[in-house]
Every structure is written in structure tokens, then in C-alpha cells.
Amino acid sequence: MNKKNSKLPLIITLSVVGAALAGTGIYAIVKNSKKGIEYPDVRAYFEERAEIISVTPVKDSENTLSEQNAVEELKSRGFTDYPVTSDYSVEGEFTDSVVVSDDSSAQHPMYRTYYMSSEGELWSIALVDGKLTATPSSYNLSHTGGVPIEVSETGEIASYDLSTNSIYLTVPFDTTIDVRVVDRIDSATLDSLDLEG
């Protein structure tokens, strides 16, 4: 195991907290309702925190990526140091986190990987319905007094809701998330970002 991969348990812990802070995929960590777990009111949650642009069932989305396409997309952006994982099937089942394959046609609504910047900032990278966001997990954890930061290419955030197996596309309110819009989310961009600016 190389030095970077040896940090995965810490990274996974930070990314779950970071996702909860930022809102991306926050309901994807809720257990499956078929096992008797009750869901919160997801739509009400988003309505309080963002403008909802659309809600699309995964089965109706044209943007759901295969494992192969997801890995290729993330690699093309320089995210190669950590495995690409998924926790949810395209049918809306919560599963144990699995490392996806670069030659599989299996689809998932959400993928995640990580990036350690040249400045030592830990980023959680989410690929949801073909849309990429990046969360500076270690920065957000150490700056809990302010609004958490999330980086997007459009200003819109795609989140996966397990309870309805749907994709919520939202524009978060400024009081919820500080969305930083960049032309392209890749390793070079994340290395150059001034999070204090």
C-alpha cells in the first residue's frame, strides 16, 4: 500500500463529515428504507437551503455514468491517486462502498474519489449524474464557524437522494454553501485555488 492510500480511513471519515456540511449527497448516506429506516423530508430540506432547479429519477436521467466512464472522466482531470468508489446501485440500493472498475459497464448514480492538493488540502470529489463538485474537506472541518465551501463548474450542485432514487439539482443559498465557480474542476485548478480569498 502506498503512502497516500494508507490515509484512506481518515479520508473516508472526513469526506462523510464534509458531505454532510456541504450538502452534496447528504441523503445518500441515509440507510435503505426497505430495512425499516425512516427518511427525513428531503424536498423540505433542500427547499430550506437552496433553489431547486430539477428533481430527476435516476431511471429517467441521460447522464448516469458507467464505472468505466466515471473512472475515465476523473482520471482525465488528474484525480488518479485514490480509488473511485460508489455506495449505491442504479436501482437505488445502498451497498457497502466498493471500488469501481475501469472496464465495467455497470452504472451508479454517484461516484466519489479524493485529491490531496500540492498544499496538503484534502478534497472530496463527487461525480453525481455526470456533474462534478469538489469539497475542501479538511478546510471546511477547520473553519466550522463559517459557511462551508464547495467548488462547482456551473454554480449548480447535483445531489443524490437515496429515498426516491433521484437527482436533485439545486443552487444553494449563500447562507448554506459558499459555491466557488471555476471553469474546470481538475487537479491543477484545485492546486491553485485560494480558499481564503
C-alpha positions as CSV (number, residue, x, y, z in Angstrom):
1,M,0.0,0.0,0.0
2,N,1.5,3.4,-0.9
3,K,1.7,6.3,1.4
4,K,-1.3,8.1,0.0
5,N,-3.6,5.1,0.1
6,S,-2.7,4.4,3.7
7,K,-4.6,7.6,4.6
8,L,-7.9,6.3,3.2
9,P,-9.6,5.6,6.6
10,L,-9.0,9.2,7.7
11,I,-10.1,10.5,4.3
12,I,-13.4,8.5,4.4
13,T,-14.2,9.9,7.8
14,L,-13.5,13.4,6.7
15,S,-15.4,13.1,3.5
16,V,-18.6,11.9,5.2
17,V,-18.5,14.9,7.5
18,G,-17.6,17.2,4.6
19,A,-20.5,15.9,2.6
20,A,-22.9,16.5,5.5
21,L,-21.6,20.0,5.9
22,A,-21.8,20.9,2.2
23,G,-25.0,19.1,1.3
24,T,-23.7,17.2,-1.7
25,G,-25.1,13.7,-1.5
26,I,-26.1,14.3,2.1
27,Y,-29.1,11.9,1.9
28,A,-27.1,9.3,0.1
29,I,-25.6,8.3,3.5
30,V,-29.1,7.5,4.9
31,K,-29.7,3.8,5.2
32,N,-32.2,2.0,2.9
33,S,-35.8,2.5,3.8
34,K,-36.6,-1.1,2.9
35,K,-34.7,-2.1,6.0
36,G,-37.2,-0.1,8.1
37,I,-35.3,3.2,8.4
38,E,-37.4,6.3,8.1
39,Y,-36.2,9.0,5.8
40,P,-36.3,12.8,6.5
41,D,-38.3,15.1,4.2
42,V,-35.7,15.5,1.6
43,R,-37.5,18.1,-0.5
44,A,-38.2,20.2,2.5
45,Y,-34.6,20.0,3.5
46,F,-33.5,21.4,0.1
47,E,-36.2,24.0,-0.1
48,E,-34.9,25.5,3.1
49,R,-31.3,25.6,1.8
50,A,-31.4,26.1,-1.9
51,E,-33.4,26.9,-5.1
52,I,-34.5,23.5,-6.5
53,I,-33.8,23.5,-10.3
54,S,-35.0,20.0,-11.0
55,V,-35.6,16.6,-9.5
56,T,-34.9,13.7,-11.9
57,P,-35.4,10.0,-11.1
58,V,-32.2,8.1,-11.9
59,K,-34.1,5.8,-14.3
60,D,-35.0,8.9,-16.4
61,S,-31.6,10.5,-16.4
62,E,-29.5,10.5,-19.5
63,N,-26.4,11.5,-17.5
64,T,-25.9,8.4,-15.4
65,L,-22.3,7.2,-16.0
66,S,-20.9,3.7,-16.2
67,E,-18.0,2.8,-13.9
68,Q,-15.7,2.9,-16.9
69,N,-16.8,6.3,-18.0
70,A,-16.7,7.7,-14.4
71,V,-13.1,6.5,-13.9
72,E,-12.0,7.8,-17.3
73,E,-13.6,11.2,-16.6
74,L,-11.9,11.5,-13.2
75,K,-8.5,10.4,-14.5
76,S,-8.7,12.9,-17.3
77,R,-8.9,15.6,-14.7
78,G,-5.8,14.4,-12.8
79,F,-7.6,12.5,-10.0
80,T,-5.6,9.3,-10.0
81,D,-4.1,8.9,-6.6
82,Y,-7.1,7.4,-4.8
83,P,-9.6,4.7,-5.9
84,V,-13.0,5.7,-7.3
85,T,-15.8,4.3,-5.2
86,S,-19.6,4.0,-5.1
87,D,-22.1,3.1,-2.4
88,Y,-25.3,3.0,-4.4
89,S,-26.7,0.9,-7.2
90,V,-28.6,2.4,-10.1
91,E,-31.8,0.8,-8.7
92,G,-31.5,2.8,-5.5
93,E,-30.0,0.3,-3.1
94,F,-27.4,1.3,-0.5
95,T,-24.4,-1.0,-0.6
96,D,-21.0,-1.3,1.1
97,S,-18.6,1.1,-0.5
98,V,-16.9,-0.7,-3.5
99,V,-14.0,0.3,-5.7
100,V,-15.4,0.6,-9.2
101,S,-13.7,-0.9,-12.3
102,D,-12.2,0.9,-15.3
103,D,-13.7,-1.6,-17.7
104,S,-17.2,-2.1,-16.3
105,S,-20.4,-1.0,-17.9
106,A,-22.3,-1.1,-14.5
107,Q,-23.9,2.2,-13.7
108,H,-24.2,4.1,-10.4
109,P,-25.9,7.5,-9.6
110,M,-22.9,8.8,-7.6
111,Y,-19.1,8.2,-7.6
112,R,-16.5,9.6,-5.2
113,T,-12.8,9.9,-5.0
114,Y,-10.3,12.2,-3.2
115,Y,-7.4,14.5,-4.1
116,M,-4.6,15.8,-1.9
117,S,-3.5,19.2,-3.3
118,S,0.1,20.4,-3.5
119,E,-0.7,22.5,-0.4
120,G,-1.9,19.5,1.6
121,E,-5.6,20.3,1.3
122,L,-7.8,17.2,1.2
123,W,-10.5,17.4,-1.4
124,S,-13.6,15.1,-1.7
125,I,-14.5,14.8,-5.3
126,A,-18.1,13.8,-6.1
127,L,-19.4,12.9,-9.6
128,V,-23.2,12.9,-9.5
129,D,-25.3,12.5,-12.6
130,G,-22.3,13.5,-14.7
131,K,-21.7,16.7,-12.7
132,L,-18.6,17.2,-10.8
133,T,-18.1,19.0,-7.5
134,A,-15.2,19.3,-5.1
135,T,-15.3,19.9,-1.4
136,P,-12.3,21.0,0.6
137,S,-13.0,18.6,3.4
138,S,-10.0,19.5,5.7
139,Y,-10.6,23.2,5.2
140,N,-14.3,23.0,6.0
141,L,-13.6,21.0,9.1
142,S,-11.1,23.5,10.4
143,H,-13.4,26.5,9.6
144,T,-16.6,25.4,11.2
145,G,-17.7,28.9,12.1
146,G,-18.3,30.0,8.5
147,V,-20.3,28.7,5.5
148,P,-18.7,25.6,4.0
149,I,-17.1,25.9,0.6
150,E,-17.9,23.8,-2.4
151,V,-16.5,24.1,-5.9
152,S,-18.7,23.7,-9.0
153,E,-18.4,24.3,-12.7
154,T,-21.8,25.9,-13.0
155,G,-23.0,27.2,-9.6
156,E,-25.5,24.3,-9.5
157,I,-25.0,21.3,-7.2
158,A,-26.2,17.8,-8.0
159,S,-27.1,15.7,-5.0
160,Y,-28.3,12.1,-4.9
161,D,-31.4,11.3,-2.8
162,L,-31.5,7.6,-1.9
163,S,-35.0,7.8,-0.5
164,T,-36.5,8.4,-4.0
165,N,-33.5,7.3,-6.1
166,S,-33.5,10.8,-7.6
167,I,-31.0,13.5,-8.5
168,Y,-31.7,17.0,-7.0
169,L,-30.1,19.8,-9.0
170,T,-30.0,22.9,-6.8
171,V,-28.5,26.4,-6.4
172,P,-27.6,26.6,-2.7
173,F,-28.4,29.8,-0.9
174,D,-25.3,31.9,0.1
175,T,-26.2,31.2,3.7
176,T,-25.9,27.5,3.2
177,I,-22.9,26.9,0.9
178,D,-20.2,29.2,-0.5
179,V,-20.2,27.9,-4.0
180,R,-17.0,28.8,-5.9
181,V,-17.5,28.5,-9.6
182,V,-14.5,27.6,-11.8
183,D,-14.1,26.8,-15.5
184,R,-12.9,23.3,-14.9
185,I,-12.5,21.1,-11.8
186,D,-9.2,19.3,-12.1
187,S,-6.0,18.8,-10.1
188,A,-4.4,22.0,-11.5
189,T,-7.4,24.1,-10.6
190,L,-7.6,22.7,-7.0
191,D,-3.9,23.3,-6.5
192,S,-4.3,26.9,-7.5
193,L,-7.4,27.9,-5.5
194,D,-7.1,30.4,-2.7
195,L,-9.7,29.2,-0.2
196,E,-9.2,32.3,2.0
197,G,-9.9,34.6,-0.9
